Amino acid sequence: FLIQSKVVVVLTGILAISIIFMNLTQIKRCWSMVCSTKIKQAERIYLINLFSHDLLMGLYLGGIVIAALTIQLNGKYCLMESAWRASEFCSVLGVVFSASAHGSLLTVTLMSITRFSL
């Protein structure tokens, strides 16, 4: 199985929904924020960028849950493993995960450089 424990699948699904909801809420809050200085404007852009990358992680986790449930319902992961790894859905999930992780790391690094240089 992709994820053997049904408890882990349920908790991952709850986590994915929570991540998506919380990041959408924060993106909306930051988008409507009025900034008085250029520093605050840059910080706002960094935060929107960070929340967007974290939102991608929620979508990735949701995709993993969908894939795990689909494969568990079929009960044939061992037979489908090579087909799953070669599928477009698996490839898209890999790209989403990579973009999320690297984008978040880059954004936090840029935020640190910006704050340190001011």
C-alpha positions in Angstrom: 0.0 0.0 0.0 1.1 3.6 -0.6 0.1 4.4 3.0 -0.8 1.3 5.0 -2.4 2.8 8.1 -5.9 4.2 7.6 -5.3 6.5 10.6 -2.3 8.1 8.8 -4.5 8.5 5.7 -7.2 10.2 7.7 -4.8 12.4 9.6 -3.0 13.4 6.4 -6.3 14.3 4.8 -7.3 16.5 7.8 -3.8 18.1 7.7 -4.1 18.8 4.0 -7.6 20.4 4.4 -6.3 22.5 7.4 -3.2 23.7 5.5 -5.2 24.7 2.5 -7.8 26.5 4.6 -5.3 28.4 6.8 -3.1 29.4 3.9 -6.0 30.7 1.8 -7.2 32.7 4.9 -3.7 34.2 5.3 -3.3 35.0 1.6 -6.6 36.8 1.7 -5.6 38.7 4.8 -2.2 39.7 3.4 -3.7 40.7 0.0 -6.0 43.2 1.6 -3.3 44.6 4.0 -2.5 48.3 3.4 1.3 49.0 3.6 2.7 52.4 4.6 6.3 51.8 3.7 8.2 49.9 1.0 9.7 47.6 3.7 6.2 46.6 4.7 5.2 46.1 1.1 8.2 43.8 0.5 7.3 41.9 3.7 3.7 41.5 2.4 4.9 40.1 -0.9 7.2 37.7 0.9 4.4 36.5 3.1 2.0 36.0 0.2 4.7 34.0 -1.6 5.4 31.9 1.5 1.7 31.2 2.1 1.3 30.3 -1.6 4.1 27.7 -1.4 2.7 26.3 1.8 -0.7 26.0 0.0 1.0 23.9 -2.6 2.1 21.5 0.2 -1.5 21.2 1.3 -2.5 20.4 -2.3 0.3 17.8 -2.5 -0.8 16.1 0.7 -4.4 16.1 -0.6 -3.2 14.4 -3.8 -1.3 11.8 -1.8 -4.4 11.0 0.2 -6.5 10.7 -3.0 -3.8 8.4 -4.5 -3.5 6.3 -1.4 -7.3 5.9 -1.1 -7.6 5.0 -4.8 -4.9 2.4 -4.6 -6.1 1.0 -1.2 -9.6 0.6 -2.6 -8.1 -1.5 -5.4 -5.9 -3.3 -3.0 -3.2 -3.9 -5.6 -0.4 -1.5 -4.9 2.3 -4.1 -5.4 1.0 -4.9 -8.8 0.4 -1.2 -9.7 3.6 0.2 -8.2 5.6 0.7 -11.4 2.5 2.0 -13.2 1.9 4.5 -10.3 5.4 5.7 -10.3 5.3 6.2 -14.1 1.9 8.0 -14.0 1.4 11.6 -14.8 -0.4 12.1 -11.4 2.7 10.9 -9.5 4.9 13.2 -11.6 2.7 16.2 -11.0 2.7 15.5 -7.3 6.5 15.3 -7.4 6.7 18.7 -9.1 4.2 20.3 -6.7 6.2 18.9 -3.7 9.5 20.2 -5.1 8.1 23.6 -6.0 6.5 23.9 -2.5 9.6 22.9 -0.6 12.1 24.8 -2.7 9.9 27.9 -3.0 9.3 28.1 0.8 13.1 27.7 1.4 13.9 30.4 -1.1 11.3 32.8 0.3 12.5 32.3 3.9 16.1 32.9 2.8 15.1 36.1 0.9 13.2 37.3 4.0 16.2 36.7 6.2 18.5 38.5 3.8 16.1 41.4 3.5 15.7 41.8 7.3 19.4 41.4 7.9 20.4 44.0 5.4 18.0 46.6 6.8 
